[in-house]
Amino acid sequence: MMLGLGLSIPQVAVLGPAWSPAALFSGGVPGFWAGGFDPARGRMFQTHAGTVAAVDGLTVGLVLDMSQGAALGANTAPASLTAPAWDFINVSGNAARTASTLHFENAIDRNIYRVDTGLIWPAGTAIEIRVTLSGSGPCRLIGISGAGNTTTLYTPTLTGSPVEYVARLVNHEAGSGLGFGFYGQSATPVDITVHAVSVRQIAGRHALQATALSRPTLTLASGRYHLYDDGNDTLNVTLPAGTYSRAWIDNLGAVTVERGIAISAAENVLRATRICDVLYAQGSLTAGDEVALTAWWQGRFP
């Protein structure tokens, strides 16, 4: 349903300056809200691994969901690398690790934290990984998503000074869990000192595209950032099965609201060829919600 509500200034003012679409998700209502596609907000990344921020003119592989504020949960990673949750494999048999230092002889040696142990990771769940490392030599940081699928997050050559690395991983296979680990990079031995590890769940269900050629392009035109779908792109989010309202605003400022949408599988959030924002909320938006959302969007994308 295309809206042309012609809101007057007094009508918009009634909504109050503090209203935002986040109000539609109070109490944990399931859904997805992109929150716009301005790269300055730090919620979009070029790949589904979430290590490189999205920029104008390049593709987007991950958009973090703002419906639950993208709040970070508790750190699940034990501080000591010798804790049982860390699985160390030192194929070469050399002295391996202490509570804070790892020694790798080759690209097979590894130290993995299995994040899914004792946790439930439904499809669409994301984790944020932060690690601070120092040492001298090459190593790899690897994220594991699903059975047998690995993603290389970073392949740094450490040069002594501590450096923080940050990555986000989204699980696109229900129940498969997520993991994270340090690996050797080559036959060059390396000692890595791990100063801090943080593995935290990011609240919400997040949209991703693991296939490079199927990712939309972040575009700035007429002062509006939007995602451009060249006709073969998808950006999927996995939501709890149910009936949803979905709404979006395109690059021309047209708002569309649809109710009664049954969702039971991965949903492509690219609802227009050029989209400035998109929102899904379980249940049916009221007429007041519709007015408020339209006014909020049109105030930001005039």
BALOBA-1460 file (C-alpha; in Angstrom, 3 decimals):
// residues 302
<rec num="1" residu="m" x="0.000" y="0.000" z="0.000"/>
<rec num="2" residu="m" x="1.594" y="3.266" z="-1.125"/>
<rec num="3" residu="l" x="1.142" y="6.103" z="1.353"/>
<rec num="4" residu="g" x="0.656" y="9.766" z="0.560"/>
<rec num="5" residu="l" x="-0.539" y="10.992" z="3.925"/>
<rec num="6" residu="g" x="0.202" y="14.709" z="3.488"/>
<rec num="7" residu="l" x="1.063" y="15.157" z="7.170"/>
<rec num="8" residu="s" x="0.937" y="18.748" z="8.416"/>
<rec num="9" residu="i" x="3.490" y="20.158" z="10.854"/>
<rec num="10" residu="p" x="1.080" y="19.935" z="13.838"/>
<rec num="11" residu="q" x="0.338" y="16.262" z="13.050"/>
<rec num="12" residu="v" x="4.033" y="15.354" z="12.923"/>
<rec num="13" residu="a" x="4.703" y="17.269" z="16.123"/>
<rec num="14" residu="v" x="2.138" y="15.146" z="17.988"/>
<rec num="15" residu="l" x="4.388" y="12.114" z="17.494"/>
<rec num="16" residu="g" x="7.045" y="13.704" z="19.707"/>
<rec num="17" residu="p" x="10.705" y="14.167" z="18.892"/>
<rec num="18" residu="a" x="11.793" y="11.007" z="20.756"/>
<rec num="19" residu="w" x="9.750" y="8.507" z="18.701"/>
<rec num="20" residu="s" x="11.668" y="6.096" z="16.491"/>
<rec num="21" residu="p" x="10.884" y="2.742" z="14.844"/>
<rec num="22" residu="a" x="12.605" y="1.072" z="17.821"/>
<rec num="23" residu="a" x="9.296" y="1.591" z="19.657"/>
<rec num="24" residu="l" x="7.718" y="-1.077" z="17.436"/>
<rec num="25" residu="f" x="10.004" y="-3.736" z="18.959"/>
<rec num="26" residu="s" x="9.540" y="-3.002" z="22.661"/>
<rec num="27" residu="g" x="9.268" y="-6.114" z="24.781"/>
<rec num="28" residu="g" x="11.339" y="-8.116" z="22.308"/>
<rec num="29" residu="v" x="8.896" y="-8.185" z="19.378"/>
<rec num="30" residu="p" x="10.648" y="-10.249" z="16.657"/>
<rec num="31" residu="g" x="11.656" y="-8.451" z="13.495"/>
<rec num="32" residu="f" x="14.357" y="-6.656" z="11.567"/>
<rec num="33" residu="w" x="15.122" y="-2.959" z="11.135"/>
<rec num="34" residu="a" x="18.078" y="-1.762" z="9.090"/>
<rec num="35" residu="g" x="18.024" y="1.774" z="10.490"/>
<rec num="36" residu="g" x="19.079" y="3.287" z="7.173"/>
<rec num="37" residu="f" x="22.272" y="2.657" z="5.215"/>
<rec num="38" residu="d" x="24.541" y="5.530" z="6.181"/>
<rec num="39" residu="p" x="27.992" y="3.896" z="6.492"/>
<rec num="40" residu="a" x="28.973" y="6.379" z="9.220"/>
<rec num="41" residu="r" x="26.748" y="4.455" z="11.629"/>
<rec num="42" residu="g" x="29.032" y="1.429" z="11.458"/>
<rec num="43" residu="r" x="26.342" y="-1.215" z="10.954"/>
<rec num="44" residu="m" x="27.189" y="-2.421" z="7.426"/>
<rec num="45" residu="f" x="30.074" y="-4.489" z="6.143"/>
<rec num="46" residu="q" x="31.387" y="-5.489" z="2.724"/>
<rec num="47" residu="t" x="31.263" y="-9.236" z="3.458"/>
<rec num="48" residu="h" x="29.228" y="-11.467" z="5.729"/>
<rec num="49" residu="a" x="32.330" y="-11.828" z="7.912"/>
<rec num="50" residu="g" x="31.929" y="-8.238" z="9.075"/>
<rec num="51" residu="t" x="35.600" y="-7.226" z="9.100"/>
<rec num="52" residu="v" x="35.598" y="-4.419" z="6.501"/>
<rec num="53" residu="a" x="33.124" y="-1.536" z="6.737"/>
<rec num="54" residu="a" x="30.876" y="-0.830" z="3.755"/>
<rec num="55" residu="v" x="31.641" y="2.269" z="1.675"/>
<rec num="56" residu="d" x="29.893" y="4.068" z="-1.160"/>
<rec num="57" residu="g" x="30.157" y="2.238" z="-4.473"/>
<rec num="58" residu="l" x="30.990" y="-1.211" z="-3.076"/>
<rec num="59" residu="t" x="28.784" y="-4.157" z="-2.185"/>
<rec num="60" residu="v" x="27.243" y="-4.948" z="1.180"/>
<rec num="61" residu="g" x="27.329" y="-8.464" z="2.652"/>
<rec num="62" residu="l" x="26.107" y="-7.818" z="6.201"/>
<rec num="63" residu="v" x="23.638" y="-5.357" z="7.746"/>
<rec num="64" residu="l" x="23.241" y="-5.511" z="11.511"/>
<rec num="65" residu="d" x="19.679" y="-5.504" z="12.825"/>
<rec num="66" residu="m" x="18.690" y="-2.495" z="14.943"/>
<rec num="67" residu="s" x="15.300" y="-3.858" z="16.075"/>
<rec num="68" residu="q" x="16.833" y="-4.887" z="19.414"/>
<rec num="69" residu="g" x="19.421" y="-2.118" z="19.406"/>
<rec num="70" residu="a" x="22.292" y="-4.432" z="18.334"/>
<rec num="71" residu="a" x="23.096" y="-4.657" z="22.052"/>
<rec num="72" residu="l" x="26.044" y="-6.850" z="23.013"/>
<rec num="73" residu="g" x="25.577" y="-9.791" z="25.360"/>
<rec num="74" residu="a" x="28.000" y="-11.081" z="27.965"/>
<rec num="75" residu="n" x="31.497" y="-12.173" z="26.978"/>
<rec num="76" residu="t" x="31.463" y="-15.961" z="26.597"/>
<rec num="77" residu="a" x="35.200" y="-16.460" z="26.008"/>
<rec num="78" residu="p" x="37.248" y="-17.661" z="29.000"/>
<rec num="79" residu="a" x="40.159" y="-15.353" z="29.762"/>
<rec num="80" residu="s" x="42.717" y="-18.172" z="29.868"/>
<rec num="81" residu="l" x="43.693" y="-19.974" z="26.649"/>
<rec num="82" residu="t" x="44.203" y="-23.129" z="28.727"/>
<rec num="83" residu="a" x="40.524" y="-23.252" z="29.778"/>
<rec num="84" residu="p" x="38.670" y="-26.413" z="28.633"/>
<rec num="85" residu="a" x="36.542" y="-24.464" z="26.129"/>
<rec num="86" residu="w" x="39.681" y="-23.745" z="24.076"/>
<rec num="87" residu="d" x="40.640" y="-26.708" z="21.884"/>
<rec num="88" residu="f" x="44.370" y="-26.623" z="21.114"/>
<rec num="89" residu="i" x="45.876" y="-28.730" z="18.322"/>
<rec num="90" residu="n" x="49.638" y="-28.509" z="17.941"/>
<rec num="91" residu="v" x="50.437" y="-30.951" z="15.135"/>
<rec num="92" residu="s" x="54.174" y="-30.358" z="15.271"/>
<rec num="93" residu="g" x="54.327" y="-31.326" z="18.941"/>
<rec num="94" residu="n" x="56.255" y="-28.276" z="20.067"/>
<rec num="95" residu="a" x="55.705" y="-26.367" z="23.286"/>
<rec num="96" residu="a" x="52.298" y="-24.932" z="22.618"/>
<rec num="97" residu="r" x="50.599" y="-22.433" z="24.878"/>
<rec num="98" residu="t" x="50.309" y="-20.781" z="28.243"/>
<rec num="99" residu="a" x="47.403" y="-18.832" z="29.660"/>
<rec num="100" residu="s" x="48.182" y="-15.962" z="27.268"/>
<rec num="101" residu="t" x="50.730" y="-17.095" z="24.656"/>
<rec num="102" residu="l" x="50.371" y="-19.420" z="21.655"/>
<rec num="103" residu="h" x="53.171" y="-21.004" z="19.643"/>
<rec num="104" residu="f" x="52.529" y="-22.138" z="16.063"/>
<rec num="105" residu="e" x="54.980" y="-24.032" z="13.858"/>
<rec num="106" residu="n" x="52.829" y="-24.326" z="10.726"/>
<rec num="107" residu="a" x="49.456" y="-23.562" z="9.133"/>
<rec num="108" residu="i" x="47.779" y="-26.577" z="10.768"/>
<rec num="109" residu="d" x="48.492" y="-25.703" z="14.399"/>
<rec num="110" residu="r" x="45.444" y="-24.016" z="15.883"/>
<rec num="111" residu="n" x="43.669" y="-22.930" z="19.042"/>
<rec num="112" residu="i" x="39.868" y="-22.856" z="18.696"/>
<rec num="113" residu="y" x="37.148" y="-21.588" z="21.005"/>
<rec num="114" residu="r" x="33.929" y="-23.450" z="20.241"/>
<rec num="115" residu="v" x="31.309" y="-20.774" z="20.881"/>
<rec num="116" residu="d" x="28.372" y="-23.127" z="20.365"/>
<rec num="117" residu="t" x="29.263" y="-25.253" z="23.403"/>
<rec num="118" residu="g" x="26.268" y="-25.037" z="25.739"/>
<rec num="119" residu="l" x="24.680" y="-22.242" z="23.683"/>
<rec num="120" residu="i" x="21.829" y="-22.079" z="21.170"/>
<rec num="121" residu="w" x="22.561" y="-20.198" z="17.943"/>
<rec num="122" residu="p" x="19.466" y="-20.011" z="15.714"/>
<rec num="123" residu="a" x="19.862" y="-18.878" z="12.127"/>
<rec num="124" residu="g" x="20.385" y="-15.144" z="11.890"/>
<rec num="125" residu="t" x="22.280" y="-14.896" z="15.183"/>
<rec num="126" residu="a" x="25.485" y="-12.872" z="15.139"/>
<rec num="127" residu="i" x="28.546" y="-12.649" z="17.332"/>
<rec num="128" residu="e" x="31.113" y="-9.885" z="17.632"/>
<rec num="129" residu="i" x="34.700" y="-10.996" z="18.150"/>
<rec num="130" residu="r" x="37.365" y="-8.665" z="19.524"/>
<rec num="131" residu="v" x="40.935" y="-9.785" z="20.098"/>
<rec num="132" residu="t" x="44.084" y="-7.867" z="20.959"/>
<rec num="133" residu="l" x="47.297" y="-9.559" z="19.837"/>
<rec num="134" residu="s" x="51.008" y="-8.905" z="19.824"/>
<rec num="135" residu="g" x="53.994" y="-10.925" z="18.667"/>
<rec num="136" residu="s" x="56.225" y="-11.209" z="15.638"/>
<rec num="137" residu="g" x="55.252" y="-13.207" z="12.575"/>
<rec num="138" residu="p" x="52.271" y="-14.312" z="10.462"/>
<rec num="139" residu="c" x="49.058" y="-15.830" z="11.823"/>
<rec num="140" residu="r" x="45.388" y="-16.227" z="10.920"/>
<rec num="141" residu="l" x="42.141" y="-15.456" z="12.705"/>
<rec num="142" residu="i" x="39.426" y="-17.842" z="11.557"/>
<rec num="143" residu="g" x="35.674" y="-17.825" z="12.067"/>
<rec num="144" residu="i" x="33.730" y="-21.064" z="11.658"/>
<rec num="145" residu="s" x="30.149" y="-20.913" z="10.383"/>
<rec num="146" residu="g" x="28.299" y="-24.156" z="9.823"/>
<rec num="147" residu="a" x="29.672" y="-27.640" z="9.281"/>
<rec num="148" residu="g" x="32.887" y="-27.539" z="7.304"/>
<rec num="149" residu="n" x="32.623" y="-23.889" z="6.251"/>
<rec num="150" residu="t" x="35.422" y="-21.586" z="7.349"/>
<rec num="151" residu="t" x="35.913" y="-17.862" z="6.929"/>
<rec num="152" residu="t" x="39.312" y="-16.223" z="7.239"/>
<rec num="153" residu="l" x="38.776" y="-13.030" z="9.192"/>
<rec num="154" residu="y" x="42.337" y="-11.675" z="9.240"/>
<rec num="155" residu="t" x="45.782" y="-12.821" z="8.114"/>
<rec num="156" residu="p" x="48.015" y="-10.351" z="9.950"/>
<rec num="157" residu="t" x="51.768" y="-10.314" z="10.282"/>
<rec num="158" residu="l" x="52.338" y="-9.177" z="13.837"/>
<rec num="159" residu="t" x="55.120" y="-6.664" z="14.360"/>
<rec num="160" residu="g" x="55.372" y="-6.459" z="18.132"/>
<rec num="161" residu="s" x="52.904" y="-3.799" z="19.232"/>
<rec num="162" residu="p" x="49.445" y="-4.868" z="20.453"/>
<rec num="163" residu="v" x="46.723" y="-4.528" z="17.792"/>
<rec num="164" residu="e" x="42.967" y="-5.037" z="18.202"/>
<rec num="165" residu="y" x="41.047" y="-6.955" z="15.533"/>
<rec num="166" residu="v" x="37.231" y="-6.905" z="15.300"/>
<rec num="167" residu="a" x="34.912" y="-9.161" z="13.292"/>
<rec num="168" residu="r" x="31.206" y="-10.017" z="13.194"/>
<rec num="169" residu="l" x="29.896" y="-13.389" z="12.073"/>
<rec num="170" residu="v" x="26.279" y="-14.280" z="11.288"/>
<rec num="171" residu="n" x="25.047" y="-17.852" z="11.496"/>
<rec num="172" residu="h" x="22.996" y="-18.780" z="8.428"/>
<rec num="173" residu="e" x="22.416" y="-22.420" z="9.384"/>
<rec num="174" residu="a" x="20.064" y="-23.016" z="12.313"/>
<rec num="175" residu="g" x="21.625" y="-25.015" z="15.129"/>
<rec num="176" residu="s" x="25.112" y="-25.225" z="13.600"/>
<rec num="177" residu="g" x="26.675" y="-22.855" z="16.085"/>
<rec num="178" residu="l" x="29.655" y="-20.590" z="15.662"/>
<rec num="179" residu="g" x="33.304" y="-20.804" z="16.546"/>
<rec num="180" residu="f" x="36.488" y="-18.786" z="16.473"/>
<rec num="181" residu="g" x="40.169" y="-19.623" z="16.487"/>
<rec num="182" residu="f" x="43.809" y="-18.684" z="16.017"/>
<rec num="183" residu="y" x="45.790" y="-20.571" z="13.370"/>
<rec num="184" residu="g" x="49.305" y="-20.645" z="12.034"/>
<rec num="185" residu="q" x="49.742" y="-18.998" z="8.649"/>
<rec num="186" residu="s" x="52.796" y="-20.689" z="7.129"/>
<rec num="187" residu="a" x="55.876" y="-22.758" z="7.940"/>
<rec num="188" residu="t" x="57.283" y="-19.709" z="9.721"/>
<rec num="189" residu="p" x="57.046" y="-20.261" z="13.502"/>
<rec num="190" residu="v" x="55.252" y="-17.543" z="15.438"/>
<rec num="191" residu="d" x="54.531" y="-16.748" z="19.072"/>
<rec num="192" residu="i" x="51.299" y="-14.835" z="19.682"/>
<rec num="193" residu="t" x="50.493" y="-13.096" z="22.943"/>
<rec num="194" residu="v" x="46.757" y="-12.778" z="23.421"/>
<rec num="195" residu="h" x="45.997" y="-9.740" z="25.582"/>
<rec num="196" residu="a" x="42.190" y="-9.934" z="25.449"/>
<rec num="197" residu="v" x="39.437" y="-11.968" z="23.791"/>
<rec num="198" residu="s" x="35.792" y="-10.954" z="23.660"/>
<rec num="199" residu="v" x="33.077" y="-13.076" z="22.007"/>
<rec num="200" residu="r" x="29.634" y="-11.514" z="22.444"/>
<rec num="201" residu="q" x="26.248" y="-12.164" z="20.870"/>
<rec num="202" residu="i" x="24.728" y="-9.193" z="19.008"/>
<rec num="203" residu="a" x="21.014" y="-8.902" z="19.794"/>
<rec num="204" residu="g" x="18.615" y="-9.251" z="16.865"/>
<rec num="205" residu="r" x="18.400" y="-11.142" z="13.580"/>
<rec num="206" residu="h" x="20.807" y="-9.831" z="10.988"/>
<rec num="207" residu="a" x="20.706" y="-9.707" z="7.166"/>
<rec num="208" residu="l" x="23.554" y="-11.198" z="5.165"/>
<rec num="209" residu="q" x="24.648" y="-12.361" z="1.747"/>
<rec num="210" residu="a" x="27.534" y="-14.827" z="1.651"/>
<rec num="211" residu="t" x="27.800" y="-14.830" z="-2.171"/>
<rec num="212" residu="a" x="29.797" y="-11.865" z="-3.495"/>
<rec num="213" residu="l" x="27.976" y="-11.565" z="-6.830"/>
<rec num="214" residu="s" x="24.572" y="-11.485" z="-5.091"/>
<rec num="215" residu="r" x="25.308" y="-8.530" z="-2.800"/>
<rec num="216" residu="p" x="23.617" y="-5.131" z="-3.280"/>
<rec num="217" residu="t" x="25.702" y="-1.994" z="-3.822"/>
<rec num="218" residu="l" x="25.845" y="0.849" z="-1.318"/>
<rec num="219" residu="t" x="25.059" y="4.017" z="-3.270"/>
<rec num="220" residu="l" x="24.908" y="7.733" z="-2.435"/>
<rec num="221" residu="a" x="22.640" y="9.814" z="-4.696"/>
<rec num="222" residu="s" x="20.805" y="13.098" z="-4.048"/>
<rec num="223" residu="g" x="22.098" y="13.046" z="-0.488"/>
<rec num="224" residu="r" x="20.512" y="9.664" z="0.277"/>
<rec num="225" residu="y" x="22.406" y="6.469" z="1.002"/>
<rec num="226" residu="h" x="20.565" y="3.423" z="-0.307"/>
<rec num="227" residu="l" x="21.157" y="-0.171" z="-1.367"/>
<rec num="228" residu="y" x="20.960" y="-0.787" z="-5.106"/>
<rec num="229" residu="d" x="19.813" y="-4.165" z="-6.401"/>
<rec num="230" residu="d" x="20.976" y="-4.686" z="-9.981"/>
<rec num="231" residu="g" x="18.332" y="-7.381" z="-10.459"/>
<rec num="232" residu="n" x="20.159" y="-10.425" z="-9.112"/>
<rec num="233" residu="d" x="20.824" y="-9.432" z="-5.501"/>
<rec num="234" residu="t" x="19.418" y="-10.663" z="-2.194"/>
<rec num="235" residu="l" x="20.098" y="-9.767" z="1.417"/>
<rec num="236" residu="n" x="18.461" y="-12.370" z="3.608"/>
<rec num="237" residu="v" x="17.309" y="-12.404" z="7.220"/>
<rec num="238" residu="t" x="15.955" y="-15.459" z="9.036"/>
<rec num="239" residu="l" x="13.046" y="-14.573" z="11.345"/>
<rec num="240" residu="p" x="10.941" y="-16.720" z="13.683"/>
<rec num="241" residu="a" x="8.025" y="-18.150" z="11.715"/>
<rec num="242" residu="g" x="4.918" y="-15.994" z="11.962"/>
<rec num="243" residu="t" x="2.865" y="-13.215" z="10.427"/>
<rec num="244" residu="y" x="4.610" y="-9.873" z="9.962"/>
<rec num="245" residu="s" x="4.136" y="-6.329" z="8.833"/>
<rec num="246" residu="r" x="6.867" y="-5.082" z="6.538"/>
<rec num="247" residu="a" x="7.596" y="-1.566" z="5.389"/>
<rec num="248" residu="w" x="10.248" y="0.252" z="3.415"/>
<rec num="249" residu="i" x="11.139" y="3.608" z="1.909"/>
<rec num="250" residu="d" x="12.788" y="3.879" z="-1.502"/>
<rec num="251" residu="n" x="15.271" y="6.438" z="-2.781"/>
<rec num="252" residu="l" x="12.442" y="8.669" z="-4.078"/>
<rec num="253" residu="g" x="10.866" y="8.922" z="-0.611"/>
<rec num="254" residu="a" x="7.905" y="6.617" z="-1.335"/>
<rec num="255" residu="v" x="6.844" y="4.556" z="1.709"/>
<rec num="256" residu="t" x="5.204" y="1.143" z="1.321"/>
<rec num="257" residu="v" x="3.541" y="-0.732" z="4.201"/>
<rec num="258" residu="e" x="2.278" y="-4.319" z="3.923"/>
<rec num="259" residu="r" x="0.498" y="-6.352" z="6.601"/>
<rec num="260" residu="g" x="-0.316" y="-10.027" z="7.008"/>
<rec num="261" residu="i" x="2.940" y="-11.318" z="5.476"/>
<rec num="262" residu="a" x="3.486" y="-14.975" z="6.436"/>
<rec num="263" residu="i" x="7.194" y="-15.715" z="6.860"/>
<rec num="264" residu="s" x="8.605" y="-19.187" z="7.436"/>
<rec num="265" residu="a" x="11.881" y="-19.094" z="5.496"/>
<rec num="266" residu="a" x="14.758" y="-16.711" z="4.812"/>
<rec num="267" residu="e" x="13.370" y="-13.337" z="3.743"/>
<rec num="268" residu="n" x="15.009" y="-11.023" z="1.212"/>
<rec num="269" residu="v" x="14.879" y="-7.514" z="2.712"/>
<rec num="270" residu="l" x="15.635" y="-5.804" z="-0.625"/>
<rec num="271" residu="r" x="12.027" y="-4.807" z="-1.240"/>
<rec num="272" residu="a" x="12.803" y="-2.160" z="-3.879"/>
<rec num="273" residu="t" x="15.488" y="-1.689" z="-6.523"/>
<rec num="274" residu="r" x="16.847" y="1.266" z="-4.518"/>
<rec num="275" residu="i" x="15.951" y="1.126" z="-0.840"/>
<rec num="276" residu="c" x="16.759" y="3.649" z="1.923"/>
<rec num="277" residu="d" x="15.436" y="1.683" z="4.910"/>
<rec num="278" residu="v" x="13.399" y="-1.439" z="5.620"/>
<rec num="279" residu="l" x="11.549" y="-2.815" z="8.634"/>
<rec num="280" residu="y" x="9.822" y="-6.069" z="9.614"/>
<rec num="281" residu="a" x="7.787" y="-6.424" z="12.821"/>
<rec num="282" residu="q" x="5.827" y="-9.488" z="13.896"/>
<rec num="283" residu="g" x="2.109" y="-8.709" z="14.145"/>
<rec num="284" residu="s" x="0.110" y="-5.940" z="12.523"/>
<rec num="285" residu="l" x="1.089" y="-2.285" z="12.567"/>
<rec num="286" residu="t" x="-1.690" y="-0.036" z="13.832"/>
<rec num="287" residu="a" x="-2.819" y="3.013" z="11.866"/>
<rec num="288" residu="g" x="-0.963" y="5.142" z="14.403"/>
<rec num="289" residu="d" x="2.216" y="3.104" z="13.921"/>
<rec num="290" residu="e" x="1.918" y="3.610" z="10.181"/>
<rec num="291" residu="v" x="1.539" y="7.368" z="10.508"/>
<rec num="292" residu="a" x="4.451" y="7.591" z="12.938"/>
<rec num="293" residu="l" x="6.766" y="5.433" z="10.829"/>
<rec num="294" residu="t" x="5.969" y="7.306" z="7.632"/>
<rec num="295" residu="a" x="6.553" y="10.690" z="9.279"/>
<rec num="296" residu="w" x="9.816" y="9.484" z="10.821"/>
<rec num="297" residu="w" x="11.146" y="8.189" z="7.488"/>
<rec num="298" residu="q" x="10.011" y="11.167" z="5.448"/>
<rec num="299" residu="g" x="11.714" y="13.451" z="7.943"/>
<rec num="300" residu="r" x="15.018" y="11.661" z="7.296"/>
<rec num="301" residu="f" x="14.638" y="10.989" z="3.590"/>
<rec num="302" residu="p" x="12.722" y="14.044" z="2.344"/>
